[in-house]
């Protein structure tokens, strides 16, 4: 793989990361904007049932925002891993193709090898460089895998917390339904 290709792959990696970060930032900013608008409206509500409904909506918004941010973080991790796998795959494909070319050269005989010796030496040097890069990448993946194994318990705990958060969202939705039912029963004089 040429330095240009490595540079392009790194730029692709950075672009994917920036897109994901921008999505996260935009989503968080929109939720904050919605919450700010809701809080301003909250001060205008005077009916206790209406205020309770508003509080449940705020709880629902906050829980949904937390889940969205968690989901985006997980998506970012997956995108980063996919990008690393793509770079590794391209590097290994380059190594394979170079080995195939050397195999074909060897089949042409010793005279061909002697005639093009500098070209084949360059190919082997390039293969050695690519192999070294792949070894470094693989070693980093081993380290990351060990770190992931260590963090599995934390991920399991996080999944439990997410489950509880979804339960909280469901509870807020149920309370919102109850509040709306109470609001529907109110007399026009109680408003």
N, C-alpha and C positions, 0 to 999 in steps of 0.2 A: 504494500500500500504506500503510495507516495505521501510526502509531507503535505502536499496540497489536499489529498484525500483525508488525511488525519485532521487537517485544519477544518475541512468542510464538515467532517463528522462531529468535531468539537463545536462548531458553530451550530449545527443541527441540534446537538445536545443543549446548548445554551438557549436556542430559540424555543425549544420545547419547554424548558424550565421557565423562561420568561413568560410564555403564554399561560402556563399553569399559575404562576404567581399573579399575573394580571387578572386572571379569572377569580382567584381567591380574593384579591384586593377589591375588585369591583363588587363582588358579592357581599363582602363584609361592609363596604361603604354603603351599599343599597340597604342592607338590613339596619345599619345605624341611622340612615335617613328615615326609614319607615318608623323605627322606634322613636326617633325624635319627634316626628309628626304625631305619632300616637300619644306621646307624653304631653304634647301641647294640647291635644284634644281632651286628654284626661282631666285637665283642670277645669274644662268647661262642663263636664258631666257632673250632675249633682245627685241624680237618683242613685241610691245604694246598689240596686240590682244592676244598673247600667255600669257603675264603677267596678263591681265584681266581674262583670262580663269583660270590661276593658282590661282588668288585671290578668284575667285568664288568657286573653289574647296576647298580652305582653309576655306572659310565661311561655305560651306557645311559640311566639316569635323567637325568644331567646333560646329555647330548646332546639328549634329548627335550625337556627343559626349555628349553634354548637355542632349539631350533627352534620350540617353542610360543610363546615370547616374541617371536621374530622375526615369526612369522605374525600374532600379535596386533597388533604395531606396524604391519604392512602393512595389516591390516584397519582399524585406527584411521585411517590415512591415507585409505583408500578411503571410509570413513564421513564423514570431514570434507569430502572433495571432493563426495560425494553431497549432503550438507547444503547446501553452497555452491551447487551446481547447482539445488537445489530452491528456494532463496531467489531466485536469479536468474530462474528460470522464472516464479515467482509475480510478481515485479516486472515482468517483460516482459509477462506476461499482463494485468496491471493497466494498463500503458501501452497495450497494444493495445485493450483494452475502452474506455478513455477516448477514444482516437482514433476508435474506431467511433462512440461517442456524439456526438463533435464532428462527425463526418461526417454523421450523421443530422440534427443540428441545422442544419448548413449547408444541407442539402437542403430544410429547411422554409422557408428564405428569410431575407431580411435583417430583416424585422419580428420574427421569432422570436429572432434573434440579439440584436437591440437590447433586446427585452423581458427576456431572461434573461442579459444581458451579464455581470453579476457572477458568476453560476453558472459561465459558461464561462471567465471569467478565473480563477476558483478552480481549475477543472479543469486549465487550462493551467499554472498555478503548481504544482499537485500533480504534473503530468506532468514539469515541468522538474526538480522535486526528485527524483522517481523516476529520471529519466534521469541526473541527476548521480550518484545512488547507484549506478546500474548502471555508469556510466563508471568510478567509483572501484573497484567490484568487478572490472570487466573489466581495469583497469590492474593491480590486484593479481594477477589470474590470469595476466597476461602475465609479471609479475615471477616468480611461482611457476613458470611454465612454463620460463622461462629458467634458474631455479635447478635445476629438474628435469633440464633438458638437460645442465647442468654436472655433475649428480650421476649421470648415466646410467652412466658408467664405474664409479663406486663401487657402483652397484646391480648391475652385471654382476659385479664382483668379489665382492660379497656373495652373489650367486647361486652363484658358484663355491664359495665357502666353505660355503654351505648344502648344496651337493651333496657336498662333502667330509664335512660333518657327518653327512649321511644315510648315506654310505659307512661312517663310523665307527659309526653305530648298527647298520647291517647287520653289520659286523664283530663288534660286541659281541654281537649276537644269535647269530651263528655260534659264537663262543667260549662263550656260555652253553650252547648245544646240546652242544658238545664236553665242557664241564665236567659237564653232566648225564649224558652217556654215560659219563664216567669215574666219576662217583658211583654210577651204576647197576652198574658192574663191581666196585666195592669190596666186599671181604668185610665181614661184620658185625664182624670183629675189628679192622679198620682204622678204625672209626668212633669 
